[in-house]
Amino acid sequence: MDLGLKGAAAVVNGGSKGMGRATAMCLAEDGARVCILARGQESLDETVAALKQAGASDACGLSVDLGKADEIEQAFRTIGDRWGEINCLVNTVGPGAGHFFKISDDDFFEHFNIATMSAVRCIRAALPLLRKAEWARIVNISAHSTKRQAPNLISYTAAKAALTSISKNLAKTLAPEGILVNTVSPGTFLSATFSETLRPILAKKGYDSADPYQVNQWIKEEYGEPADLDRAGLVEEIGAVIAFLVSKRNSYMTGADVNVDGGSDFT
Ligand SMILES: NC(=O)c1ccc[n+]([C@@H]2O[C@H](COP(=O)([O-])OP(=O)(O)OC[C@H]3O[C@@H](n4cnc5c(N)ncnc54)[C@H](OP(=O)(O)O)[C@@H]3O)[C@@H](O)[C@H]2O)c1
């Protein structure tokens, strides 16, 4: 299926690792120009090289702290000077988490800043460029954990739920202009960060945090409601879904919150 991405201009925030990187790779393979935003220069450089190799001749990476409004504005000014328009914007960065008994106000605000306001600010800064493009789509990454409650995730799920709500609102706000906005809610995905962060915790139970089946077993014990497919997901599997949603080929989905979670009862 031709996604209509050849020559499209795509920006992926948090695009140097994990799901963002996997999405950027899918877009590059289909011939889009791709700009990734993240902080670490080494992973930006490595991913830009991979994007070029995959087919994005005009790939670039900008070192940006997406928690900072001025850095976001500067990044989109740079992209505007380079391309003059944007077709696809994917917002992927996510925050830490905390338990209500332990989390400070500052941490709460910071989690909203990273999960919610970074996307708001990227969309606001990108909008003039999205409006200049012949077609434009936005996808924000939320989380399927917004659909259940876990005490240690209060700030995380609250900030992600806000992002889902904002996406739905913007889908309505921007529909008259033909700009489509959707949310993807991942279940459990084995990004390198996920596996590394959880390695010591799973090791205590004798599980390997890089094994999708063992991770699903841990999710079952820790949170209940594991994936029906009996394994965690691989980042390439969600990258492909996001690439479709943010492509020209998606012409009739907007305001949707798409679960990509290996099967669950979550609506
Ligand atoms: N993995 C899961 O199971 C799972 C499940 C549900 C939802 N999610 C959500 O899905 C999204 C992607 O998760 P992932 O595990 O694929 O992430 P990841 O592998 O940790 O990648 C995060 C990306 O964001 C960048 N980043 C992080 N903080 C940033 C900041 N302040 N400014 C600029 N760039 C920043 C990172 O690069 P630098 O560190 O170099 O900046 C990296 O490129 C997140 O929103 C996460 O909450 C994940």
The ligand as an SDF file (V2000), in Angstrom:
LIG
                    3D

 48 52  0  0  0  0  0  0  0  0999 V2000
    7.5430    1.6400   26.3180 N   0  0  0  0  0  0  0  0  0  0  0  0
    6.3060    1.3970   26.7320 C   0  0  0  0  0  0  0  0  0  0  0  0
    5.9470    0.2750   27.1300 O   0  0  0  0  0  0  0  0  0  0  0  0
    5.2630    2.4990   26.7090 C   0  0  0  0  0  0  0  0  0  0  0  0
    3.9420    2.1710   27.0000 C   0  0  0  0  0  0  0  0  0  0  0  0
    2.9600    3.1600   26.9140 C   0  0  0  0  0  0  0  0  0  0  0  0
    3.3100    4.4420   26.5410 C   0  0  0  0  0  0  0  0  0  0  0  0
    4.6040    4.7340   26.2800 N   0  0  0  0  0  0  0  0  0  0  0  0
    4.9330    6.0920   25.8460 C   0  0  0  0  0  0  0  0  0  0  0  0
    5.4360    6.0200   24.5240 O   0  0  0  0  0  0  0  0  0  0  0  0
    6.3870    7.0680   24.3010 C   0  0  0  0  0  0  0  0  0  0  0  0
    7.6770    6.4790   23.7500 C   0  0  0  0  0  0  0  0  0  0  0  0
    8.1930    5.5600   24.7020 O   0  0  0  0  0  0  0  0  0  0  0  0
    9.5560    4.7840   24.4100 P   0  0  0  0  0  0  0  0  0  0  0  0
    9.6830    3.7550   25.4900 O   0  0  0  0  0  0  0  0  0  0  0  0
    9.6290    4.3660   22.9950 O   0  0  0  0  0  0  0  0  0  0  0  0
   10.6180    5.9670   24.6900 O   0  0  0  0  0  0  0  0  0  0  0  0
   12.2250    5.9570   24.6410 P   0  0  0  0  0  0  0  0  0  0  0  0
   12.7320    4.7350   23.9620 O   0  0  0  0  0  0  0  0  0  0  0  0
   12.6750    6.2500   26.0210 O   0  0  0  0  0  0  0  0  0  0  0  0
   12.5660    7.2080   23.7200 O   0  0  0  0  0  0  0  0  0  0  0  0
   12.2970    8.5020   24.1900 C   0  0  0  0  0  0  0  0  0  0  0  0
   12.7310    9.5010   23.1380 C   0  0  0  0  0  0  0  0  0  0  0  0
   12.3930   10.8110   23.5890 O   0  0  0  0  0  0  0  0  0  0  0  0
   13.5890   11.6030   23.7430 C   0  0  0  0  0  0  0  0  0  0  0  0
   13.3730   12.4750   24.9010 N   0  0  0  0  0  0  0  0  0  0  0  0
   13.0640   12.1220   26.1660 C   0  0  0  0  0  0  0  0  0  0  0  0
   12.9400   13.2230   26.9340 N   0  0  0  0  0  0  0  0  0  0  0  0
   13.1640   14.2860   26.1320 C   0  0  0  0  0  0  0  0  0  0  0  0
   13.2010   15.6910   26.3310 C   0  0  0  0  0  0  0  0  0  0  0  0
   12.9770   16.2520   27.5310 N   0  0  0  0  0  0  0  0  0  0  0  0
   13.4870   16.4840   25.2760 N   0  0  0  0  0  0  0  0  0  0  0  0
   13.7380   15.9520   24.0670 C   0  0  0  0  0  0  0  0  0  0  0  0
   13.7130   14.6350   23.8070 N   0  0  0  0  0  0  0  0  0  0  0  0
   13.4430   13.8120   24.8310 C   0  0  0  0  0  0  0  0  0  0  0  0
   14.7090   10.5790   23.9020 C   0  0  0  0  0  0  0  0  0  0  0  0
   15.9790   11.0660   23.5200 O   0  0  0  0  0  0  0  0  0  0  0  0
   16.9580   11.8030   24.5760 P   0  0  0  0  0  0  0  0  0  0  0  0
   16.8580   11.0540   25.8670 O   0  0  0  0  0  0  0  0  0  0  0  0
   18.3090   11.7530   23.9440 O   0  0  0  0  0  0  0  0  0  0  0  0
   16.4450   13.1970   24.7000 O   0  0  0  0  0  0  0  0  0  0  0  0
   14.2300    9.5120   22.9130 C   0  0  0  0  0  0  0  0  0  0  0  0
   14.4930    9.9040   21.5970 O   0  0  0  0  0  0  0  0  0  0  0  0
    6.5010    7.7900   25.6320 C   0  0  0  0  0  0  0  0  0  0  0  0
    5.6460    8.8940   25.6510 O   0  0  0  0  0  0  0  0  0  0  0  0
    6.0320    6.7690   26.6510 C   0  0  0  0  0  0  0  0  0  0  0  0
    5.5000    7.3720   27.8100 O   0  0  0  0  0  0  0  0  0  0  0  0
    5.5940    3.8000   26.3790 C   0  0  0  0  0  0  0  0  0  0  0  0
  1  2  1  0
  2  3  2  0
  2  4  1  0
  4  5  1  0
  4 48  2  0
  5  6  2  0
  6  7  1  0
  7  8  2  0
  8  9  1  0
  8 48  1  0
  9 10  1  0
  9 46  1  0
 10 11  1  0
 11 12  1  0
 11 44  1  0
 12 13  1  0
 13 14  1  0
 14 15  2  0
 14 16  1  0
 14 17  1  0
 17 18  1  0
 18 19  2  0
 18 20  1  0
 18 21  1  0
 21 22  1  0
 22 23  1  0
 23 24  1  0
 23 42  1  0
 24 25  1  0
 25 26  1  0
 25 36  1  0
 26 27  1  0
 26 35  1  0
 27 28  2  0
 28 29  1  0
 29 30  1  0
 29 35  2  0
 30 31  1  0
 30 32  2  0
 32 33  1  0
 33 34  2  0
 34 35  1  0
 36 37  1  0
 36 42  1  0
 37 38  1  0
 38 39  2  0
 38 40  1  0
 38 41  1  0
 42 43  1  0
 44 45  1  0
 44 46  1  0
 46 47  1  0
M  CHG  2   8   1  16  -1
M  END
$$$$
